[in-house]
């Protein structure tokens, strides 16, 4: 059975006073404290709505960016709108197009090819823009650390505006305007907006209107870029989910049709696992321009055609991903659990799926993982981390054996010479070994509170549902109940197992999706369970989604 460390949050005395003051259960108050929700934000967190949007004017340089864009329009200049090839970048461009569409002779859109040009602004694009008499580049979801590229643009007489949410490195860039809430001099109340949300803020300033119609695109960017679902992101996402369910946007209707989902039922799951992968698939398998065109077209028939093409890309992506994952695992030796990092490599692996494969390996082996594809001695790789490792700290320690690197704590990209591969692996292993123990890689299961079955009822579960939407920074709450026993044996139902559990006072149905959990249940008379809660509307009762279990009395 896969081992997990249960990290049980201590009951905080403040939970009792908050529960009484705001007429909520003490367990709900405890969950809010576990999410670091301050008292002044408590009601906002439980009932976030559009009225809680912060003013875009608090963002650094946003008025400067708006004025320069409007000057370009009035002067008939040539402007290139540049974006990343993922969902956040594509939706950022689509949001900006709500303004740019009224000026077809001014704005053109460009997304780099992942395989040929890689991420972000590049010298070839800058030089071509200068030859084409472009006087302004507006870069979305990239540019924060593009020091050399922006300097080149400036030297060629091109102004650059950067609209980006990535962490800012040690080098200073010099764009005309730099809209990033993470800037040290930013007074914006919330740091973790997606680039799509920043594009939405710019649209509001450019148009002087609330721009509610663009919130469907903001919702896509927030979910697919896995930004923390706290603060203003909760408001933007909640309002965006309302808009996307009734949106007349051809792209949304086409994606729902291709993904075989009902538009009125769209939730975070559908965005993250059905719509998002299809939008990303063109950038991984071919050219992200297909996905951008999907969002720029106003013709439903064209949108339908593109969306089904994205379906095909996604099927190809899944097949290639499965093959590379198989090859990567075959190359990992039996001593993997003695290492502090997974490094899988091969020749001419498709670069569009390396990050996904790295994520699969990190999840399986509970280690940071890099997957590298070599061609003629030079490799491009993607890394994904686990909860205990900050990838950028690791890469900085061995930067001299890399050709290039970039990213953030959980995901990164590298360029590396094949001759330096073993040195890279050894250096990372040595660095991590000096900072942590192998036990630190055992996955944590964070438990919000200890419950008795008598604490669970429909009202309580409904109150917990006020914490939605769940996601990064706001996971679904997990609770612990002790000394539980079976009232029935597990029974296979579709993709899960169902059984009845009791603490001697009350009995609830438990659902199990992880077969490993069944091992303890099969041989224990009494056990402790970690679970989430949901209401079963068909039987008007609550049920438990079992995450893990262990013998009673264990720690």
C-alpha positions as CSV (number, residue, x, y, z in Angstrom):
1,X,0.0,0.0,0.0
2,X,1.3,3.4,-0.9
3,X,2.5,5.1,2.3
4,X,1.4,8.6,3.2
5,X,2.1,10.8,6.2
6,X,-1.0,12.1,7.8
7,X,-0.5,15.7,8.8
8,X,-3.4,16.5,11.2
9,X,-4.0,20.2,11.7
10,X,-4.4,21.2,15.4
11,X,-7.7,22.6,16.5
12,X,-7.2,26.4,16.8
13,X,-8.9,28.2,19.7
14,X,-9.9,31.0,17.3
15,X,-12.1,28.6,15.5
16,X,-14.6,28.6,18.3
17,X,-14.9,32.4,18.5
18,X,-15.2,32.7,14.7
19,X,-17.9,30.0,14.7
20,X,-19.9,31.8,17.3
21,X,-19.4,35.3,15.8
22,X,-20.3,34.3,12.2
23,X,-22.8,31.5,13.0
24,X,-20.9,28.8,11.2
25,X,-19.7,25.4,12.4
26,X,-16.5,25.2,14.3
27,X,-15.2,22.7,11.8
28,X,-15.8,25.1,8.9
29,X,-14.1,27.9,10.8
30,X,-11.1,25.5,11.4
31,X,-10.9,24.8,7.6
32,X,-10.9,28.5,6.9
33,X,-8.0,29.0,9.3
34,X,-6.2,26.1,7.8
35,X,-6.4,28.0,4.4
36,X,-5.0,31.1,6.1
37,X,-8.1,33.1,5.6
38,X,-8.0,36.2,7.7
39,X,-11.1,37.2,9.7
40,X,-11.6,40.4,7.6
41,X,-11.8,38.2,4.5
42,X,-13.9,35.3,5.9
43,X,-17.3,36.4,4.6
44,X,-15.7,37.3,1.3
45,X,-14.2,33.8,1.0
46,X,-17.5,32.2,1.7
47,X,-19.5,34.4,-0.6
48,X,-17.2,35.8,-3.2
49,X,-18.8,37.7,-6.0
50,X,-18.0,40.2,-8.7
51,X,-18.5,43.2,-6.5
52,X,-15.2,42.2,-4.8
53,X,-13.1,42.8,-7.8
54,X,-10.2,45.1,-7.1
55,X,-9.7,48.2,-9.2
56,X,-7.3,47.6,-12.1
57,X,-5.7,51.1,-11.4
58,X,-3.8,49.5,-8.6
59,X,-1.8,47.5,-11.0
60,X,1.6,49.0,-11.9
61,X,1.9,50.6,-15.3
62,X,-1.6,49.6,-16.4
63,X,-2.6,53.2,-17.3
64,X,0.7,53.7,-19.0
65,X,0.1,50.5,-21.1
66,X,-3.4,51.6,-21.9
67,X,-2.3,55.1,-23.0
68,X,0.4,53.7,-25.3
69,X,-2.0,51.2,-26.9
70,X,-4.5,53.9,-27.5
71,X,-1.8,56.2,-29.0
72,X,-0.9,53.3,-31.4
73,X,-4.5,53.1,-32.5
74,X,-4.9,56.8,-33.0
75,X,-1.6,57.0,-34.9
76,X,-2.3,54.0,-37.1
77,X,0.7,52.1,-35.9
78,X,1.5,48.4,-36.5
79,X,1.1,46.5,-33.2
80,X,1.9,42.8,-32.7
81,X,0.1,41.1,-29.8
82,X,2.4,38.2,-28.6
83,X,1.3,35.4,-26.3
84,X,2.3,32.0,-24.9
85,X,1.1,28.8,-26.4
86,X,-0.8,27.5,-23.3
87,X,-4.4,28.2,-22.2
88,X,-3.4,31.2,-20.1
89,X,-1.5,32.8,-23.0
90,X,-4.2,32.0,-25.6
91,X,-7.1,33.3,-23.4
92,X,-5.0,36.4,-22.7
93,X,-4.9,37.2,-26.4
94,X,-8.6,36.3,-26.9
95,X,-9.5,38.7,-24.0
96,X,-7.4,41.5,-25.5
97,X,-9.1,40.9,-28.8
98,X,-12.4,42.1,-27.3
99,X,-10.7,45.5,-27.7
100,X,-8.4,44.9,-30.7
101,X,-11.2,43.5,-33.0
102,X,-12.5,47.0,-33.5
103,X,-9.1,48.0,-35.1
104,X,-8.3,45.2,-37.6
105,X,-5.7,47.3,-39.4
106,X,-3.7,47.9,-36.3
107,X,-3.3,44.6,-34.4
108,X,-1.9,41.3,-35.5
109,X,-1.5,38.2,-33.2
110,X,1.5,35.9,-32.9
111,X,2.2,32.8,-30.8
112,X,5.6,31.1,-31.1
113,X,5.9,27.5,-32.2
114,X,6.8,25.4,-29.1
115,X,9.1,23.1,-31.0
116,X,10.8,25.5,-33.4
117,X,11.0,28.7,-31.2
118,X,10.2,27.7,-27.6
119,X,8.7,29.8,-24.9
120,X,8.5,33.6,-24.9
121,X,9.9,36.4,-26.9
122,X,12.8,35.5,-29.2
123,X,15.4,37.4,-31.2
124,X,14.1,36.1,-34.6
125,X,10.6,37.5,-33.9
126,X,12.0,40.8,-32.7
127,X,14.1,41.3,-35.8
128,X,11.3,40.3,-38.1
129,X,9.0,42.8,-36.3
130,X,11.5,45.6,-36.9
131,X,11.6,44.7,-40.6
132,X,7.8,44.8,-40.7
133,X,7.8,48.3,-39.3
134,X,6.1,47.2,-36.0
135,X,6.4,50.0,-33.4
136,X,4.8,48.2,-30.5
137,X,4.8,44.7,-29.1
138,X,2.3,43.7,-26.3
139,X,3.4,40.5,-24.7
140,X,1.0,38.4,-22.7
141,X,1.9,35.6,-20.3
142,X,5.7,36.0,-21.0
143,X,8.3,38.7,-21.0
144,X,8.9,39.0,-17.3
145,X,12.5,37.8,-17.6
146,X,13.1,38.5,-21.3
147,X,16.0,40.9,-20.6
148,X,17.9,40.5,-23.9
149,X,14.9,40.4,-26.1
150,X,13.4,43.5,-24.7
151,X,16.7,45.3,-24.9
152,X,17.0,44.3,-28.6
153,X,13.5,45.6,-29.3
154,X,14.3,48.9,-27.6
155,X,17.5,49.2,-29.7
156,X,15.4,48.7,-32.9
157,X,12.9,51.4,-32.0
158,X,10.1,49.0,-30.8
159,X,8.2,49.7,-27.6
160,X,7.4,46.7,-25.5
161,X,4.5,46.3,-23.1
162,X,4.6,43.2,-20.8
163,X,1.4,41.8,-19.3
164,X,2.6,38.8,-17.2
165,X,2.2,37.0,-13.9
166,X,5.4,35.0,-13.6
167,X,7.9,35.4,-10.8
168,X,10.4,38.1,-11.4
169,X,14.1,37.1,-11.6
170,X,17.1,38.9,-10.4
171,X,17.7,40.7,-13.8
172,X,15.7,43.8,-14.5
173,X,13.8,44.2,-17.8
174,X,13.2,47.5,-19.4
175,X,9.8,47.5,-21.2
176,X,7.8,50.7,-21.7
177,X,5.2,49.2,-19.3
178,X,5.4,46.2,-17.1
179,X,2.0,45.1,-15.7
180,X,2.8,42.4,-13.1
181,X,1.1,42.3,-9.7
182,X,4.3,40.6,-8.3
183,X,6.4,43.6,-8.8
184,X,8.0,44.8,-5.6
185,X,6.6,48.3,-6.1
186,X,3.1,47.0,-6.8
187,X,0.3,48.1,-4.5
188,X,-2.2,45.6,-6.0
189,X,-4.0,43.8,-3.1
190,X,-3.6,40.3,-4.7
191,X,-0.5,38.8,-6.1
192,X,-1.6,35.6,-7.8
193,X,-3.7,36.7,-10.8
194,X,-3.3,34.7,-14.0
195,X,-2.2,36.5,-17.1
196,X,-5.7,36.0,-18.4
197,X,-7.0,38.0,-15.4
198,X,-4.4,40.7,-16.0
199,X,-5.5,40.9,-19.6
200,X,-9.1,41.3,-18.3
201,X,-8.0,44.2,-16.1
202,X,-6.3,45.9,-19.1
203,X,-9.5,45.4,-21.1
204,X,-11.5,47.1,-18.4
205,X,-9.1,50.1,-18.5
206,X,-9.0,50.3,-22.3
207,X,-12.8,50.1,-22.6
208,X,-13.9,51.8,-19.4
209,X,-16.5,49.1,-18.9
210,X,-16.9,46.0,-16.6
211,X,-16.3,43.6,-19.5
212,X,-18.3,40.8,-17.9
213,X,-18.6,39.0,-21.2
214,X,-14.9,38.1,-21.1
215,X,-15.1,36.4,-17.7
216,X,-15.6,33.0,-19.4
217,X,-12.1,33.3,-20.8
218,X,-10.8,34.4,-17.4
219,X,-12.2,31.3,-15.8
220,X,-10.4,29.1,-18.4
221,X,-7.1,30.8,-17.6
222,X,-7.4,30.6,-13.8
223,X,-8.3,26.9,-13.8
224,X,-5.9,25.7,-16.5
225,X,-2.9,27.7,-15.2
226,X,-3.5,26.3,-11.7
227,X,-3.2,29.6,-9.8
228,X,-4.3,29.7,-6.2
229,X,-8.0,29.7,-5.8
230,X,-8.0,32.3,-3.1
231,X,-8.6,36.1,-2.9
232,X,-9.8,37.7,-6.0
233,X,-9.2,34.6,-8.1
234,X,-12.2,33.1,-6.3
235,X,-14.4,36.0,-7.3
236,X,-13.2,36.0,-10.9
237,X,-13.7,32.2,-11.2
238,X,-17.1,32.1,-9.6
239,X,-18.4,34.9,-11.9
240,X,-16.6,33.3,-14.8
241,X,-18.3,30.0,-14.2
242,X,-21.7,31.8,-14.3
243,X,-20.8,33.4,-17.6
244,X,-19.3,30.3,-19.3
245,X,-22.5,28.3,-18.7
246,X,-24.6,30.7,-20.8
247,X,-21.9,32.1,-23.1
248,X,-22.7,32.6,-26.8
249,X,-19.0,32.5,-27.7
250,X,-18.6,30.1,-30.6
251,X,-15.4,28.7,-29.1
252,X,-17.1,27.7,-25.9
253,X,-20.0,26.0,-27.7
254,X,-17.6,24.2,-30.1
255,X,-15.4,22.9,-27.3
256,X,-18.4,21.6,-25.4
257,X,-19.7,19.9,-28.5
258,X,-16.3,18.3,-29.2
259,X,-15.9,17.3,-25.6
260,X,-19.4,15.9,-25.4
261,X,-20.4,18.0,-22.3
262,X,-23.4,20.1,-21.7
263,X,-22.5,23.8,-21.5
264,X,-24.9,24.5,-18.7
265,X,-23.1,21.9,-16.6
266,X,-19.5,23.2,-17.0
267,X,-17.5,23.2,-13.7
268,X,-13.8,23.2,-12.8
269,X,-13.5,19.5,-13.6
270,X,-14.7,20.0,-17.2
271,X,-12.4,23.0,-17.7
272,X,-9.3,21.3,-16.2
273,X,-9.7,17.9,-17.8
274,X,-11.8,18.3,-20.9
275,X,-11.7,21.8,-22.3
276,X,-8.1,22.7,-21.2
277,X,-6.3,19.7,-22.7
278,X,-8.0,20.3,-26.0
279,X,-6.9,24.0,-26.1
280,X,-3.4,23.0,-25.1
281,X,-3.2,20.1,-27.6
282,X,-2.6,22.3,-30.7
283,X,0.5,23.9,-29.1
284,X,1.8,20.5,-28.1
285,X,1.2,18.7,-31.3
286,X,1.2,21.3,-34.1
287,X,0.7,25.0,-33.8
288,X,-1.1,26.9,-31.1
289,X,-2.5,29.3,-33.7
290,X,-5.3,26.8,-34.2
291,X,-6.5,27.3,-30.6
292,X,-6.1,31.0,-30.9
293,X,-8.2,31.0,-34.2
294,X,-10.8,29.1,-32.4
295,X,-11.3,32.0,-29.9
296,X,-10.9,34.7,-32.5
297,X,-13.6,33.4,-35.0
298,X,-17.2,34.5,-34.8
299,X,-18.4,31.8,-37.2
300,X,-19.8,28.8,-35.4
301,X,-19.1,26.4,-38.3
302,X,-15.5,27.4,-38.3
303,X,-15.2,27.1,-34.5
304,X,-16.8,23.6,-34.7
305,X,-14.3,22.5,-37.4
306,X,-11.3,23.8,-35.3
307,X,-12.6,22.2,-32.1
308,X,-12.8,18.8,-33.7
309,X,-9.3,19.3,-35.1
310,X,-8.1,20.0,-31.5
311,X,-9.9,16.7,-30.5
312,X,-7.6,14.9,-33.0
313,X,-4.5,16.6,-31.7
314,X,-5.5,15.6,-28.1
315,X,-5.9,12.0,-29.1
316,X,-2.5,12.1,-30.7
317,X,-1.0,13.8,-27.7
318,X,-2.4,11.0,-25.4
319,X,-0.9,8.3,-27.6
320,X,2.5,9.9,-27.8
321,X,2.5,10.6,-24.1
322,X,1.7,7.0,-23.2
323,X,4.5,5.7,-25.4
324,X,7.1,8.1,-24.0
325,X,6.0,7.4,-20.5
326,X,6.5,3.7,-21.1
327,X,10.0,4.3,-22.5
328,X,10.9,6.7,-19.7
329,X,9.8,4.2,-17.0
330,X,11.8,1.4,-18.8
331,X,14.9,3.6,-18.4
332,X,14.5,4.2,-14.7
333,X,16.5,1.6,-12.7
334,X,15.4,-0.3,-9.6
335,X,17.4,2.0,-7.3
336,X,15.1,4.9,-8.1
337,X,14.0,5.2,-4.5
338,X,17.6,5.8,-3.3
339,X,17.8,8.9,-5.5
340,X,16.4,12.3,-4.8
341,X,15.4,13.1,-8.4
342,X,14.1,11.2,-11.4
343,X,15.9,12.0,-14.7
344,X,14.5,10.2,-17.7
345,X,15.9,10.8,-21.2
346,X,15.6,9.6,-24.7
347,X,16.3,10.5,-28.3
348,X,13.9,12.7,-30.3
349,X,11.0,12.4,-27.8
350,X,8.2,14.8,-28.7
351,X,8.8,18.0,-26.8
352,X,5.1,18.8,-26.5
353,X,4.5,16.1,-23.9
354,X,7.7,16.1,-21.8
355,X,6.1,18.2,-19.0
356,X,3.1,15.9,-18.8
357,X,5.3,12.8,-18.6
358,X,7.5,14.5,-16.0
359,X,4.3,15.1,-13.9
360,X,3.3,11.5,-14.2
361,X,6.7,10.3,-13.0
362,X,6.8,12.9,-10.1
363,X,3.4,11.6,-9.0
364,X,4.4,7.9,-9.2
365,X,7.8,8.1,-7.5
366,X,7.1,11.1,-5.2
367,X,10.3,12.7,-6.5
368,X,11.0,15.8,-8.6
369,X,11.3,14.5,-12.2
370,X,12.9,15.8,-15.4
371,X,12.2,14.3,-18.8
372,X,14.7,15.3,-21.4
373,X,14.7,14.8,-25.2
374,X,18.1,14.8,-26.9
375,X,18.8,15.6,-30.6
376,X,22.4,15.8,-31.9
377,X,23.8,16.1,-28.4
378,X,21.6,18.9,-27.1
379,X,18.5,18.2,-24.9
380,X,15.4,20.1,-24.1
381,X,13.6,19.0,-20.9
382,X,10.7,19.7,-18.6
383,X,10.7,19.3,-14.9
384,X,7.9,18.9,-12.4
385,X,8.3,19.0,-8.6
386,X,6.7,17.5,-5.5
387,X,5.6,19.4,-2.4
388,X,9.0,19.6,-0.7
389,X,11.2,20.8,-3.5
390,X,11.5,24.3,-5.1
391,X,12.8,23.6,-8.7
392,X,14.2,27.0,-9.3
393,X,16.4,26.8,-6.1
394,X,17.6,23.4,-7.4
395,X,18.4,24.6,-10.9
396,X,20.2,27.7,-9.6
397,X,22.6,25.4,-7.8
398,X,23.7,23.6,-10.9
399,X,23.1,26.4,-13.5
400,X,26.7,26.1,-14.8
401,X,26.0,22.7,-16.2
402,X,22.9,23.9,-18.1
403,X,22.6,25.8,-21.3
404,X,19.5,27.6,-20.1
405,X,16.7,27.2,-17.6
406,X,13.5,28.9,-16.4
407,X,10.2,28.3,-14.6
408,X,8.9,28.4,-11.1
409,X,8.8,26.3,-7.9
410,X,6.7,23.4,-9.4
411,X,7.5,23.4,-13.1
412,X,10.6,24.3,-15.1
413,X,12.3,23.9,-18.4
414,X,15.9,23.3,-19.2
415,X,18.3,23.1,-22.1
416,X,21.3,20.8,-21.5
417,X,24.2,19.2,-23.3
418,X,24.1,15.4,-23.4
419,X,27.7,15.5,-22.1
420,X,26.5,17.2,-18.9
421,X,23.6,14.8,-18.1
422,X,25.2,12.7,-15.5
423,X,26.8,15.8,-13.9
424,X,23.4,17.4,-13.7
425,X,21.8,14.4,-12.1
426,X,24.7,14.0,-9.6
427,X,24.7,17.7,-8.7
428,X,21.0,17.8,-8.1
429,X,21.1,14.6,-6.0
430,X,23.9,16.0,-3.9
431,X,22.2,19.3,-3.4
432,X,18.9,17.8,-2.3
433,X,20.7,15.2,-0.1
434,X,22.3,18.1,1.8
435,X,18.9,19.8,2.4
436,X,16.5,16.9,3.1
437,X,16.0,13.3,3.9
438,X,14.4,10.6,1.7
439,X,11.5,10.5,4.2
440,X,10.7,14.1,3.1
441,X,9.5,12.7,-0.2
442,X,6.8,10.6,1.4
443,X,3.6,12.3,0.3
444,X,1.6,14.3,2.8
445,X,-2.1,13.9,3.4
446,X,-3.2,17.1,5.1
447,X,-6.2,16.6,7.4
448,X,-8.3,19.6,8.4
449,X,-10.0,18.4,11.5
450,X,-11.0,15.3,13.5
451,X,-14.7,14.5,13.3
452,X,-17.1,12.1,15.0
453,X,-19.8,10.6,12.8
454,X,-22.3,12.4,14.9
455,X,-20.8,15.7,13.7
456,X,-21.8,14.9,10.1
457,X,-25.1,15.8,8.6
458,X,-26.6,17.4,5.5
459,X,-26.4,20.9,6.9
460,X,-22.7,20.5,7.7
461,X,-21.8,19.2,4.3
462,X,-23.7,22.0,2.6
463,X,-21.8,24.5,4.7
464,X,-18.5,23.0,3.6
465,X,-19.6,23.3,0.0
466,X,-19.5,27.1,0.5
467,X,-15.7,26.7,0.2
468,X,-16.0,25.8,-3.5
469,X,-14.4,26.2,-6.0
470,X,-11.7,23.8,-4.9
471,X,-8.3,23.8,-6.5
472,X,-4.7,25.1,-6.0
473,X,-4.4,26.8,-2.6
474,X,-8.0,25.7,-1.6
475,X,-8.2,21.9,-1.7
476,X,-11.3,20.0,-0.8
477,X,-11.3,19.6,3.0
478,X,-10.2,16.2,4.4
479,X,-11.4,15.0,7.8
480,X,-10.4,12.2,10.1
481,X,-12.6,9.8,12.1
482,X,-11.2,7.2,14.4
483,X,-12.1,3.7,15.5
484,X,-14.4,2.9,12.5
485,X,-15.6,-0.5,11.5
486,X,-17.3,-2.1,8.5
487,X,-21.1,-2.7,8.5
488,X,-20.7,-4.4,5.0
489,X,-18.0,-5.6,2.7
490,X,-16.8,-3.4,-0.2
491,X,-18.9,-3.9,-3.3
492,X,-17.6,-2.9,-6.8
493,X,-19.9,-0.2,-8.4
494,X,-18.7,1.2,-11.7
495,X,-15.2,2.7,-11.1
496,X,-15.4,2.6,-7.3
497,X,-16.1,0.4,-4.3
498,X,-19.0,1.1,-1.9
499,X,-19.4,-0.1,1.7
500,X,-21.1,0.9,4.9
501,X,-19.1,2.3,7.8
502,X,-20.0,2.9,11.4
503,X,-18.5,4.4,14.6
504,X,-21.1,2.6,16.7
505,X,-23.4,5.6,16.7
506,X,-24.1,6.5,13.1
507,X,-23.6,4.7,9.8
508,X,-22.6,6.2,6.5
509,X,-21.8,5.0,3.0
510,X,-18.2,5.2,2.0
511,X,-16.8,5.3,-1.5
512,X,-13.3,4.1,-2.4
513,X,-11.6,4.9,-5.7
514,X,-8.1,3.8,-4.6
515,X,-7.7,0.0,-4.4
516,X,-4.7,0.3,-2.0
517,X,-7.2,1.5,0.7
518,X,-8.9,-1.9,0.5
519,X,-5.8,-3.7,1.8
520,X,-6.3,-2.2,5.3
521,X,-10.0,-2.7,5.3
522,X,-9.6,-6.3,4.4
523,X,-7.7,-7.2,7.5
524,X,-8.6,-4.7,10.2
525,X,-11.4,-4.9,12.7
526,X,-11.1,-1.2,13.5
527,X,-9.4,1.5,11.5
528,X,-9.1,5.3,11.2
529,X,-10.2,6.9,7.9
530,X,-9.3,10.1,6.2
531,X,-12.2,11.3,3.9
532,X,-13.9,14.1,2.2
533,X,-17.7,14.7,2.3
534,X,-20.4,15.0,-0.2
535,X,-24.2,14.9,-0.1
536,X,-26.0,12.1,-2.0
537,X,-29.1,13.9,-3.3
538,X,-30.8,10.6,-4.4
539,X,-30.9,9.3,-0.8
540,X,-31.0,12.7,1.0
541,X,-27.9,11.7,3.1
542,X,-24.2,12.4,3.4
543,X,-21.5,10.0,2.3
544,X,-17.7,9.7,2.7
545,X,-15.1,9.7,-0.1
546,X,-12.3,7.7,1.5
547,X,-8.8,9.1,0.8
548,X,-6.8,6.8,3.0
549,X,-7.1,4.5,6.1
550,X,-4.9,2.9,8.7
551,X,-5.1,0.6,11.7
552,X,-6.7,2.3,14.7
553,X,-4.1,3.4,17.2
554,X,-1.4,4.0,14.6
555,X,0.3,7.4,14.1
